[in-house]
Amino acid sequence: MTYGPDERALFTDGAAALYDEIVMKEGLSAADPRIADGGPDRAAFDLLVDLGLVQLHKDTERWLPEDPNTVQSRVVSPLSQQAAQLLEESSQWARAFGALSQSWRRSPLSQARGPFTYLHDEAISPFIAGLVAEAEEEMLTAQPQTGRDAASLAAAALRDTAALERGMKMRTLYQHSARRSAFTATYVAAVTERGAEVRTLDEFFNRMIVIDRRVAIIPAGDDLSTAVAVREPSVVAYLVDVFERAWERGRPFTNRESATLKDIAVEQRAMTIRMLIEGHSDPVSAKRLGVSPRTYAGYIADLKAEYEQETRFQLGYAMGRAGVSGREPVADDA
């Protein structure tokens, strides 16, 4: 029998502590209510029994601990063997697909489609996962906060940490609003621990992934149901240049200094003012800021209170008289 992540989680969270207690007390009574049916430690205890880490001494009716070194090989060896088999199987699949790729590149059809490949719905994520798995040097990503739920971030964390652990470099841009997302913070912690760099910006930008500066994935529509894989070198180079310019203006996600957070708040306030002056609707303005329409409405309410105005028209007029444009440079307190 092989053991997986669920059994390992139970082992580390409960069974290991129970085993330590049994070792310290030189056994555990079979009548202990904690390991009875429905007892709080029954699941952890059953795992110890199944692993062979405790044995029942019938004369004393006590469960006694066993040497874990004799058990480890029975657990680890099958997993190592399974891992070797999976690696061999993945190599066989890679060779099989390599032959197909050669056939595709030689075909007139691949030339007819040109350097742009359109991807739809469920085909997008597997395509990106395949590119990341084949990446050799670098991944650049721009990720607007909207649309990044817990499930997609968890999947991205698994995909990206695997790439980072094999030596790939990674830089990611978010909007400032991403700093308020617990899910995003968890993802950022996972990738930065492995060498990735993450920054945030006040301005809106669209979703983009660039792999090894040879292929870029960008949306083909506002609903994100269609993406385009771009392999035209000049277009990819242009997108990389856009990314680099935005990157230079970004602020490190991990920087939590009060001065940085204050500057971010000032930038978001300025962006709100620009959206208001330019006359954008609340949904459009909220998207540009990476926040919900309700949060954006709260920003407008704060500005009304600051300028002591009741309507947006009055607010715009008051800011105009005060010479406020939303493009004033951030003050340097130093």
Phi, psi and omega in degrees: 000138176254153182246143184244196184300324181294315179293322179295320178297317178296323180296311183286329184274338184215315186293322181297318179294320178295320178298316179301318179296318180296322178295313182297321183267005179056040175132170180220131182296137178295343180266004180301124184297339182292335183252010176286168177304125181084358180290157185295334182253014186294318182296316179296319179296316179300324179292319177299319179295315182296324179284342183084020180277346174225146179229144181276125175267107190294329182293323183256353184055043178232145175271122184251145182283152176247160179295119182294337180296330179282340181269327188305314183298327180292332180272314188282320185302313178299325179292318179297319179296318178297320179297318178297319179296319179295320178297317179296318179296319179295324178295319178297317178296319179299318178295320179297316179289330177299320178295319178296321181297321178297318178298318181296316182295331180279345186280148176298332182298320180295323178290326182292326181285337177074196187276013182237128178238125180266133181240142185233135170049242188293346181281346187290306185299313178299325179296314179296317179301321178295318178296316180296321180297331180266353183300142183248330188233311194207147172227128175249131180225141171241121188231096171303147186296328182294138176089359181260087181271179185299318183295315181292324178292322178296317178296319179295323180298316179297315181296313187284322179295325177297319179293319180295322182291340176264009170106003180284144176270150183212133172231136183229139175248132171238171167278160180305327184298339180296340181294341180268001181264120178296323180296316180295320179299321178295317178298313182298319179299320182293317184279324180291330176299335181255015172106356179288158175243137181227132177230165178232154179229159176278330189277153177286142172213163183265164182294139180200141173227130178238125182251120175053023180056027179239337178216138179237143175247122179226157178291149175255359180198169183290335185272000177063016179275348178227135178235161178237126171268120185251125178242004177291116187305319182293322179290317178299317178298321178297315180295322177296320179296318176300316179298314183298321179295320177291322182300320181297331181268354183284163178244134183306130181300324185281353179282111181248019180295146184300324180295319179294315180297324177295316179297321179297317178298320179295319180295319179292323177297316180296321179295321178298317179298318180297318179297321181293313182295323181283353173079024179286152176290162180300315179299318179294316181295319179298319179296320180298328179269348181076028180235172177283157176304325179295318179295320179296319177300325176295323176298318180295320179298321178296320179293321177299318179293321181297319182263005176056050179236156184257332182239164179293324178299314178297322180295314179298320179296316181296319179292323178298317178295328180276357179076022181273128181239346185083006179242016178292142179294148177293128182293141176262109184291340181288000000 
